[in-house]
Amino acid sequence: MRLPIISATALVAVTAAALIAGIEIPAARASGGKCLKFRDLQGLSKVDDRTLLARTRSSQKYIVTLRHACRDFGRPGNFYTVRLYSDSECFDRDDVLVFRYGGACFIDNVQPAPAKTPS
């Protein structure tokens, strides 16, 4: 009876150590093997209440989908912070935008933006 408890405890400890050390866990990557590293994020802009567009240093773009409508994003002076363990982490569904004047927006999904088709 004690063995499953020890195994579960060991699994939690290994996962926590990996997160603290900044080791990427494959499940944390966005689909297609692309990962938006937080250190590469240059800014977010609002598309609609549930969608943001992320820009990176290398001019790549990502679509950030939120779990619920985020009306706090884009209000003048209502700056946000992102809670992370390390700036080398993927910006993904575990992250939250926390706003200066209250409110929080939870990330649901981060995907590379589709390439524009030539017209």
C-alpha positions, 0 to 999 in steps of 0.5 A: 500500500505504501509503494504507490504513494512513494511512486507518486511522490517521486513523480511529482518531485521529478516534474517539479525539479524539471520545471525549476531547472528549465527543462522542457517537457514535451507535453508543454510544447505547442502543436507541431513542435513549435514552442513560443519561448517567453524570452522571445516574446516581444509583445501581445496585441488584441485580436478579439476578446478571446484571441491575442497575437504574439510577436517574437524577436524573429518576427514570427507570430503566434495566435494565443487563445484565451479560456474566457473573454479577456476584457482587461487586455488593452485598457489604458494603463492596465499593464499585465504581468505573466507568472513563470518559473523561468524566461526559457519556458514555453508560453502556453496554457499554464500561464496567466496574464495578471493585470495591474487593476485586477483581473486575470486572463488564462491562456488556453492555447498557443499556436504558430500563426498561419503563413500568409498566402501570396495573393 
